[in-house]
Amino acid sequence: PRVSFLGLTNEKITLLAANSIRATVATETNKVATWVDDTLSTVALKLEHSTQAFPELQGERMVSLHCCALYTCAQLENSLYW
């Protein structure tokens, strides 16, 4: 139901990280989207974002995602974390 809002309609998800209230996905085109549980709608706008291509990730491949309640960390193929 949130695919359109998150901009994931034509994206292929390659990585997923989640915890009890928040989830993040990375796509084949190196974009990232994050959302939170609907029960947290009062803070959702501060903690979630639709699919975005971050300039600093272009040319780098994400190999893993790690997610907590406030942020997401991506490990890149060159062993750096973003």
Helices and strands as residue ranges (DSSP letters): H 3-6, E 13-18, E 22-27, E 32-36, G 38-40, H 44-47, E 49-52, G 55-57, E 62-67, E 72-76
